[in-house]
Amino acid sequence: MEINIAPEGSGEAIEATDQDFEAKVIHRSQEIPVLVDFWAPWCEPCKTLTPVLEKLAKQYEGRVELVKVNMDESPMLAQVLRIQSIPAVKLFLNGAIQDEFMGAYPEPEVVQFLENNLPSEAVEDAVLGMQMLQQGDSAGAARIFEQVLASDPKNPVALIGSGHLRVDDGDLDGARELVAQINEVDLEKITERQQLERLLGALRARIYLNGHVEPAPEQPTEKAGKFAQACRAALEGNHGPALETFLEFVRTDRKFMDDGGRLAMLAVFDLLPQGHPLVMEYRQKLSSILFS
């Protein structure tokens, strides 16, 4: 799956109305956070707040885009968004409202609002590192992730990317430690959230499957060997045969490896693209066993 760097905003405020709000705010917020200032010419507090928002939009250029909506010209939005008083400010991210406030906040409080809700400045660098990793430049990606984590130790993009590199190097414990540091709330602040959640799921899947590619000594030899072989098959891209083997464990022995057959199937689902035919087929087969 590809992860793209969001196009940067200009830093200048743009106007939106009932007619183009969906395009300029809802759709645009899939690419960059959009801060919307709902105002009106007769609103005195708006005259205090709007210059603050315009100033900060330039300071935060590339991290947020400012859109102004004149409520006198957009009555439908007032109804849909239940805006009862102005100034009202709403931050949209990934097509939905991330946070909001009402009233003429002073500049320090608006800054705090933005800092609480926007991804860190290092996210764009980390996304570039993830692109390099997906293109096969592991060394270049590693350098970027190291630099990002030095200044932003909880950066979720760099943690996920570094985790994949640790798995590549066979350092599963190191990968688990990185996953444990990821705050999924931070993922919600990033426009590439869905792709990152998929990459995080794939990382957890790789950790699980790689952790079982050798038979566990405490398990029955034949079953343990069969399970390990299926894990190796899944990691090598032979997903269909692996899923069939794991499904057989679900049918015959739910206690093996603490429901290992089901857990391994879920791991393979996370390795495959969303909507893949094998995922749809084997989710249905798994459900028919679990809920029959």
N, C-alpha and C positions, 0 to 999 in steps of 0.2 A: 504494500500500500504506500502511496506517495504522500508526503507531507509538504505543503507549500508555504512559503513566506507570504504573509498578507501584504497586499499593496499598501503603501504608506498614504496617509492623509496629507493634505496640503498645509494644514495648520490654520487655514482660513475657515470661518463659519459659512455654512451654506443654508439656504432656506428650503423648507419642506412644507407641503400642504396635505390636505386630505387626499388629493389625487396622486401624489408621488411619495407619500410617507413609506409605503411598503418597499419601494425600490431604494430610497435614499437612507432608510433606517433599518428596516427588518432584514432585507437582503444584504445590505452593506455590512451589517453587524456580524454577518457570517465571515467577514474578511478582516474587520478591525472593530474594536469597541466604538460604539457611537453614543455620545453624550447629547441628549436632547433638552434644549431650553424652551419650555413652553411659556410664552410671554404675551403681552399685549401693550400697545402704545400708551394706554391710559394708566398702566400699572407702575406706580412709583417705585416699589421695591425691585421691580424688574430692571429699572434703569440703574439700580445699584449693582445687581447681580450680573447682568449680561456682560458688562465690561470685564468683570473678574473671569467669567467663563471664557471670553474671547482671548484674554491674556494667557490663561492656562492652556488653552487649546494650542497656542503657538509654542508654549514651553514643552508641552507633551506631544509635539508633532511626531507622528509615526507610531504613537501608542494609543491615541484616541482621536476621534473626529467629532467636531461640534456641528450640530444641526439645530437651527432655530425654527420654531413653529409659532406663528402668530395665531393665537386662539380666536381672535375675531374673524379670521379668514378660514379657520379650520374647525368649525363647530362639531363635525362628526367625530374627530379625534378626541375632543373633550368628553364626548359621551362614551366612546369605545374604551378609552383609558381611564374613565371615571375621574377626570380632573375637575375638582370642585373649587380650587383656589390656585392662584399663581402669585409669584413664580413657582413653577414645578419643574424639577430636573429629574430625568430618568436616564439611567445608563443601560443601553441595550447591548447584549452580547449573545452571539449564536442564535439570533432571532427572537430573543426573549429579554424581559427586563431583569437585569442583574441586581440592581439596587436603585434607590431613588431618595430624594429629599424634597422638602417644600420650604419655601421662605428664602430670604436673602442671606444665605450663609456668608460669613466673612471668608476672605481668601484662605487663611490657614485651615479652616474646616473643610473647604472644598478640596484643598490639596490632600487632606487626610482621607476624604471620601475617595478620591482618585487612587491614592496609594493603597487603600484597602481593597480596591476592586480591580485594578489593572494588573496584568502580568508584569513581572520585573523587566527592566530594560534588557537584561541578558537573554530573555527568551528568544529573541530573533537570532542571536548568535547560536544558541543551542539548536534552534530549528535548522539553521544552516549546517551544523554538525550532523544532525540527523539525516539531512539530505545527502551529505557526503557518505555517511555510513550505508545508506540504501544504494548508493552508486558504487559501492565497493571500496571506497577510500577509508579503510578502518584507521589507519595511522593518522590521517588528517582529522577525522572525526574525534579520535581520542584526544588529540591536542586541544581541540576546541572545547570538548566537554571538561577537560581538566582546567582550562582557563575559566570557564563559566562557573564551575563548582568552587573554584578558589575565591570568587567574589560573591557567589550566590549558592551556598551549599545545599539549599533545599530546592534548587531549580528542577522541576519535575521532568522537563524535556531532557536535560543533561543526565539526570539520574536514570531515566529509562534507557537512553542511548548507551550510557556506560554499563548498565546492566546487561544489555545484549552483548557488548564487547567482552564482559566478564564470562558470559556463557560460552562465547566463541573460544575463549582461552581455557575453558574447563574449570573456571573458578566459580563453582555454583554457590559456595558459601558467601563469597564476595557479592555475587549477584543478588542473593537473598537479602543481604545487609542493605544494599542500595534500594531494593523494592520496599523494605521496611521503612525507609526514610521518606518515601513519597507521600505527600499530603494530597489526597485526591481533590480536596477543596481547591487547591491551587490549579488543578487541571481545568476546573470550571471557569477560570478567568481567561483561558486561552482560546482563541478562535479556532485553532486546530484541535480542539478537545476530542472530537470523535475519532480522528486518526490516532491521536495519542492514547486514547483509551484502548483502541485496538492493538496498538504496539505494546501497551502495558499488559494486556491480556496474552499476547503472543509471548512476551517475556516470561510471564508466570508459567505458561504452558511449556516453554522450552526448559525452564528450571525443573518442572515436575518430570517431564519425560526423560531428560538427561540424567535425572537423579535415580532413574530406574532402568537404565540400559544394561546394568549388570544384575544378575539374579541375587535377590536378598538371601543371605545364608540361612536365615531363620525360617524361610518359607519352603514348602515342599518343592523339591528340585524340579520336577517336570513342569509344574504350574509356573514357578518363578522364571524358569527359562523361557517359557512361552510368552509370558508377560513382558519380559525384557526384550525378547525378539520383536514383539509388536511395537514397543517403544522406539526401538532402533528404526523399524520400518517407517513409523510416523515421521521421525526426524529426517529420514532420507527421502521423504516425499511420497511414500507408498501409503497414502492415507486410507484408501478403501480397505485393503487387507487388514491394516491395523485396527480400524474401526470394527470390522467384523470380528476380530479376535477379542477386542475389549467388550463387545456386545455379548459374546459368549460367556465371558466372566460374569457379566451382569445377570445373565439367565441362570447360571449354574452355581455361583458362589459370591454372594454380595459381601461376605466377610473377608474374602481374600484381599489383602493389602488395604483393609479398612475401606471397602467399597472402591477398590482401585480401578475396576473396570469402568465404572461410571465416571470417576475422576479423570481417568485417562481419555475417555471419550470427550469430555468437556474441554480438556486440554487440546485435543486435535481440532475441535470446533474453533477454538481460539486461534489456531495456526492458519486456518483456511479463510479465504475472503468471505465477507458477509454475503449471504445469499447463495453460497456455493451449493450445487446440487447434492453433494455428499452430506453437507450439514443438514439440509432439509430432510433428506432421506433417513439419516441415522438419528436425528432428533425425534422423528416420528416413531422409529423403531424402539428407541429408548423409552419414549413416553408410553408406548403400548405395553412394555414390560413393567415399568414402574407403577402404572396406574391401572393395570388389569386386575 
